[in-house]
Amino acid sequence: MSITRIAVRYAKPLLELAEEKKSLDAVRADMLGFAELCKTNRDFVLMLKSPIIPHLKKAQILKAVFDKKVDALTATFFDIVVRKNREKFLPEIAKEFNTLYNEKMGFQEATVTTPIALDDKERKTFEKLVSDITGKKPLLSEKVDPELIGGYRLSLGDRQIDESISGQLKDLKLKFQKETI
């Protein structure tokens, strides 16, 4: 079974239960925090995935790190996942939970990459573009890549719009290569 399918199998009931218990925002904040911790702390992720560390010890570590810092539902969820020996999937479960939450609430994650930082006017323009394309409320993240030279690259899930000068130069190079062959 794929990791994504396992993650969705755990994330979906958590989302539904959190909504039912009226603690959806708290659980989402916990999952965002957990995903951020996993992104920034490689040792923590390695501990979760380690076959050498016993499950009971992992449960104790999770409890020590998150006790009284997360919603009771989140703490219970972590405990259940560890008891089912699925703790190595917790980073993916948190990611899928956030994806399902965004779908449910009508948000669209988007990443815009530009050669220089965006100002407020440009940010609003990109938010409107994302909204027009997807019909959802944008959650825009920004990246700066000076190698783009000019223009932008907009990623919307598995779709990408490349309006950068470097992207156009690559397209032109491919056309020339095809014509010379």
C-alpha positions as CSV (number, residue, x, y, z in Angstrom):
1,M,0.0,0.0,0.0
2,S,1.4,3.4,-0.9
3,I,2.4,5.9,1.8
4,T,-0.1,8.4,0.5
5,R,-3.0,6.0,0.8
6,I,-2.0,5.1,4.4
7,A,-1.7,8.8,5.3
8,V,-5.2,9.5,3.8
9,R,-6.7,6.6,5.7
10,Y,-5.6,8.2,9.0
11,A,-6.0,11.9,8.1
12,K,-9.5,11.7,6.8
13,P,-11.1,10.2,10.0
14,L,-9.1,12.7,12.1
15,L,-10.5,15.5,10.0
16,E,-14.0,14.3,10.4
17,L,-13.7,13.6,14.1
18,A,-12.1,17.0,14.7
19,E,-15.0,18.7,12.8
20,E,-17.5,16.7,14.8
21,K,-15.8,17.6,18.2
22,K,-15.6,21.3,17.1
23,S,-11.9,21.3,17.4
24,L,-11.0,21.4,13.7
25,D,-8.9,24.6,14.0
26,A,-7.0,23.4,17.0
27,V,-6.2,20.1,15.4
28,R,-5.2,21.8,12.1
29,A,-2.8,24.1,14.1
30,D,-1.3,21.0,15.7
31,M,-0.9,19.3,12.4
32,L,0.7,22.4,10.8
33,G,3.1,22.6,13.8
34,F,3.9,18.9,13.6
35,A,4.6,19.1,9.8
36,E,6.8,22.1,10.4
37,L,8.7,20.2,13.1
38,C,9.2,17.3,10.8
39,K,10.4,19.7,8.0
40,T,13.0,21.4,10.3
41,N,14.1,18.5,12.5
42,R,15.5,15.6,10.6
43,D,16.4,13.7,13.8
44,F,12.8,13.7,14.9
45,V,11.7,12.2,11.7
46,L,14.5,9.6,11.8
47,M,13.4,8.7,15.3
48,L,9.8,8.1,14.1
49,K,11.0,5.9,11.3
50,S,13.7,4.0,13.2
51,P,13.0,0.3,13.5
52,I,15.5,0.1,16.4
53,I,13.6,2.4,18.8
54,P,10.7,0.5,20.3
55,H,7.1,1.8,19.8
56,L,6.6,2.3,23.5
57,K,9.7,4.6,23.6
58,K,8.4,6.5,20.6
59,A,5.1,7.0,22.3
60,Q,6.9,8.3,25.4
61,I,8.9,10.7,23.3
62,L,5.8,12.0,21.5
63,K,4.0,12.4,24.8
64,A,7.0,14.3,26.3
65,V,7.3,16.6,23.3
66,F,3.6,17.3,22.8
67,D,1.9,16.8,26.1
68,K,-0.2,19.8,27.1
69,K,1.0,21.6,23.9
70,V,-1.6,20.1,21.5
71,D,-5.3,19.5,21.6
72,A,-6.5,16.4,23.5
73,L,-7.8,14.9,20.2
74,T,-4.4,15.3,18.6
75,A,-2.6,13.7,21.6
76,T,-5.0,10.8,21.5
77,F,-4.5,10.4,17.7
78,F,-0.7,10.3,18.1
79,D,-1.2,7.6,20.8
80,I,-3.5,5.5,18.5
81,V,-1.1,5.8,15.5
82,V,1.9,4.6,17.7
83,R,-0.1,1.7,19.1
84,K,-0.9,0.7,15.5
85,N,2.8,0.8,14.6
86,R,2.2,3.5,12.0
87,E,4.3,6.3,13.7
88,K,6.7,6.4,10.7
89,F,3.8,7.7,8.6
90,L,3.0,10.6,11.0
91,P,4.8,13.3,8.8
92,E,2.8,12.2,5.8
93,I,-0.4,12.0,7.8
94,A,0.1,15.6,8.9
95,K,0.7,16.7,5.4
96,E,-2.4,14.9,4.1
97,F,-4.5,16.2,6.9
98,N,-3.5,19.8,5.9
99,T,-4.3,19.0,2.2
100,L,-7.7,17.6,3.1
101,Y,-8.4,20.6,5.4
102,N,-7.5,23.0,2.6
103,E,-9.8,21.1,0.1
104,K,-12.7,21.1,2.7
105,M,-12.3,24.8,3.4
106,G,-11.8,25.9,-0.2
107,F,-8.2,26.9,0.0
108,Q,-5.6,26.5,-2.8
109,E,-1.9,26.2,-1.9
110,A,0.2,28.0,-4.4
111,T,3.9,28.8,-4.6
112,V,5.2,31.8,-6.6
113,T,8.9,32.0,-7.5
114,T,10.3,35.3,-8.6
115,P,13.8,36.7,-9.0
116,I,13.1,39.4,-6.4
117,A,10.8,39.6,-3.4
118,L,7.2,40.6,-4.0
119,D,5.6,43.8,-2.8
120,D,2.0,44.0,-1.5
121,K,0.5,45.0,-4.9
122,E,2.2,42.1,-6.7
123,R,1.2,39.7,-4.0
124,K,-2.4,40.7,-4.4
125,T,-2.1,40.2,-8.1
126,F,-0.9,36.7,-7.7
127,E,-3.6,35.9,-5.2
128,K,-6.2,37.1,-7.6
129,L,-4.6,35.0,-10.4
130,V,-4.7,31.9,-8.2
131,S,-8.3,32.7,-7.3
132,D,-9.3,33.2,-10.9
133,I,-7.6,29.9,-12.0
134,T,-8.9,27.7,-9.3
135,G,-11.9,29.4,-7.9
136,K,-10.6,28.9,-4.4
137,K,-9.0,31.1,-1.7
138,P,-5.3,31.3,-2.2
139,L,-2.7,30.3,0.4
140,L,0.3,31.9,-1.3
141,S,3.9,31.1,-0.4
142,E,6.8,33.0,-2.0
143,K,10.3,31.9,-3.1
144,V,13.1,34.0,-4.5
145,D,15.3,32.6,-7.2
146,P,17.6,35.1,-9.0
147,E,18.3,32.5,-11.7
148,L,14.8,33.2,-13.2
149,I,16.2,36.5,-14.5
150,G,12.7,37.9,-14.8
151,G,9.0,36.9,-14.8
152,Y,7.6,34.2,-12.4
153,R,6.9,30.6,-11.9
154,L,3.6,29.7,-10.3
155,S,2.9,26.2,-8.9
156,L,-0.6,25.1,-8.1
157,G,-0.5,21.6,-6.8
158,D,0.6,19.5,-9.8
159,R,0.2,22.4,-12.3
160,Q,2.9,24.9,-13.0
161,I,2.8,28.2,-15.0
162,D,6.3,29.2,-16.1
163,E,6.4,32.8,-17.3
164,S,10.0,33.3,-16.4
165,I,12.7,34.5,-18.9
166,S,14.8,31.5,-18.0
167,G,11.9,29.2,-18.8
168,Q,11.3,31.0,-22.1
169,L,15.1,30.7,-23.0
170,K,14.9,26.9,-22.2
171,D,11.9,26.6,-24.5
172,L,13.7,28.5,-27.3
173,K,16.8,26.3,-26.9
174,L,14.6,23.1,-27.2
175,K,13.0,24.6,-30.4
176,F,16.4,25.3,-31.9
177,Q,17.6,21.8,-31.0
178,K,14.5,20.2,-32.7
179,E,14.9,22.3,-35.8
180,T,18.6,21.4,-36.3
181,I,18.1,17.7,-36.0
